[in-house]
Amino acid sequence: MEDGIGPDVAQHQKETSRCDIFISTDDQINDSQSIFRKQWCCQVLLNARAAAVATACVSFTIGILQVHGSIPYSIWTAVIPHLTSILVLFFWQYIRTSIGLSQLTFLREVCVSRKSELRSAELQKLGGVLERSQTLVVVCSATYFRCPLCVYEVVSFLEQSSGEGNVLAMPETMGWFFFLFYLSCQFLAFGLYAFSGVRDASSMKSLSVACVLGGMGVAAAFGQLRHLFSLAMQMQTLAQLVPAQIRRFNVEKASCACCHLQHVHPITGSTLSCDFLDVCSLIEEASSSKGQGDGLQQFNMRMREQAATLLRLSSCGVSAPMLELLSTCVLPTLPRYMLLWSLGPAGTLARGQLVVWYLLLLLRWASLFLVLLFSLCILLALARVGQAASHRVPPVLLQCLLCSTYIVAVAVTWVATRLCFVEEHVGTLLPICMFHILLFIDICLAFPCQMAQESDDADTDSSAWEV
């Protein structure tokens, strides 16, 4: 308790021989904003898949009930899957615990004491915890790859797991950025869904409700643009720091967060033991057990061997959890398309034309996901341009240029995609070509060629601890 661990955390601690999740992050104990962003990274990385599965199940169930006439078709039924996605994203770990599927998680800041007389002995157990961990969650910050304790954790796990398949990683700023983007997409998808209900409105009241909800959804979606661009540009700054930190890392010259705090806890004022000495002891012990020579030099070589993997893990690109969470913005529209699928075309079509009609309906639904993915990719691309031009263009003008370009690009893409799928184009190749063009653009933007740029600027990461 004296370590600053509250009773609500202490009551969940337990000794165990296995560990489901090992969370690796730096020790920024005096930065509440950094802690908040790391929490959101863990929310996205650990809860995104559950949110996608829950949303798909709820949407499919609503679609089945609407097809069989058990519940009426309404704009309000789309709210249920959207709320399901948000609730599961927030509370999935609590839900797992309540149904007996809790996961054992190791977080160094909670599980390793800050007391000088206890910390060294507990840090010596890190190697054993890493060996028994199933999944590693890495939250990268501007100081992550300058901290030898963090580097030891990720390099050791990668070597033991023989790959990065069990590693979930995300830059610190990206968690909060993507959560805001996710909320914007939820509002945008619901707004567009409401507008699509205008032509189905049976009364002036229904028409008014659809217009109001659609307008509110679209307005809320674009209301966060300025803040999103600010966060995205911070992510690009971090992306420039990491390659130099990985390339220049030397465990003998590295220093932990406790060294920069002068070994004094910023909140309690108590003395902090030096993690650097404990990490060196861990590395030397592991090296001697394998019969190797200089353990610190061997560790530097092992780190260089994992450099390409570390760069991929710390990149600010689109990851699988982000795609899973982005799908929850589109899945609530599934009931409407299931209803259209069951009703079939308005007129009688030949078998070949009927197959084309169903195919276009499927592509029309999938194109909404591609448009949302395009909006994410173009936002990140514009942020890279904005970060590069931030020293030459006034901030207000830069924000206006970025936001206006983004809105125009997304609007043009959405309108062009919708126009290609109007009913008059049944039997033509235009919708299919548009779908594949959009898919190709998304792939190019989401997974750009990773080219390591060697830079000799010694000041690139000199202020990483302050960032």
Sequence and secondary structure as in RCSB ss.txt:
>XXXX:A:sequence
MEDGIGPDVAQHQKETSRCDIFISTDDQINDSQSIFRKQWCCQVLLNARAAAVATACVSFTIGILQVHGSIPYSI
WTAVIPHLTSILVLFFWQYIRTSIGLSQLTFLREVCVSRKSELRSAELQKLGGVLERSQTLVVVCSATYFRCPLC
VYEVVSFLEQSSGEGNVLAMPETMGWFFFLFYLSCQFLAFGLYAFSGVRDASSMKSLSVACVLGGMGVAAAFGQL
RHLFSLAMQMQTLAQLVPAQIRRFNVEKASCACCHLQHVHPITGSTLSCDFLDVCSLIEEASSSKGQGDGLQQFN
MRMREQAATLLRLSSCGVSAPMLELLSTCVLPTLPRYMLLWSLGPAGTLARGQLVVWYLLLLLRWASLFLVLLFS
LCILLALARVGQAASHRVPPVLLQCLLCSTYIVAVAVTWVATRLCFVEEHVGTLLPICMFHILLFIDICLAFPCQ
MAQESDDADTDSSAWEV
>XXXX:A:secstr
 TTS  HHHHTT    S EEEEEE    TT HHHHHHHHHHHHHHHHHHHHHHHHHHHHHHHHHHHHTTSS   G
GGGHHHHHHHHHHHHHHHHHHHHTT    EEEHHHHS   HHHHHHHHTTHHHHHHTEEEEEEEE TTGGG HHH
HHHHHHHHHHHTSSTTEEEEEHHHHHHHHHHHHHHHHHHHHHHHHHTSTT  SHHHHHHHHHHHHHHHHHHHTTH
HHHHHHHHHHHHHHHHHHHHHHH  TTT   HHHHTTTB TTT  B   HHHHHHHHHHHHHHHTT S HHHHHH
HHHHHTHHHHHHHT  S  HHHHHHHHTTTGGGHHHHHHHHHH  SS   HHHHHHHHHHHHHHHHHHHHHHHHH
HHHHHHHHHHHHHHTTTS HHHHHHHHHHHHHHHHHHHHHHHHHHTSGGGTT SHHHHHHHHHHHHHHHHHS   
       TTTTTTTTT 
